[in-house]
Amino acid sequence: MRFEIMRLDDVDGSAIDSTVVDAASVNRIVQQAAAIGQRIYIRPAETAAR
């Protein structure tokens, strides 16, 4: 499964940028964000129709 992770602006909470990662990378990104106090939003990535 893949997830979209968006970095959020500290002032108004708007998305600054986003990236799509696999499930194994989510934990590492969450730990990095927590270490520097960065706000992030995580949701399942859109899947392409087959």
GIWOFEN-V301724 format. One record per run of one state. SS is the DSSP state (alpha for helix, beta for strand, coil for the rest). FROM is the first residue (numbers start at 1). LEN is the number of residues. If there is no record, write none. Layout:
# GIWOFEN-V301724
ss=SS from=FROM len=LEN
ss=SS from=FROM len=LEN
This chain:
# GIWOFEN-V301724
ss=coil from=1 len=1
ss=beta from=2 len=7
ss=coil from=9 len=6
ss=beta from=15 len=8
ss=alpha from=23 len=14
ss=coil from=37 len=3
ss=beta from=40 len=5
ss=coil from=45 len=6
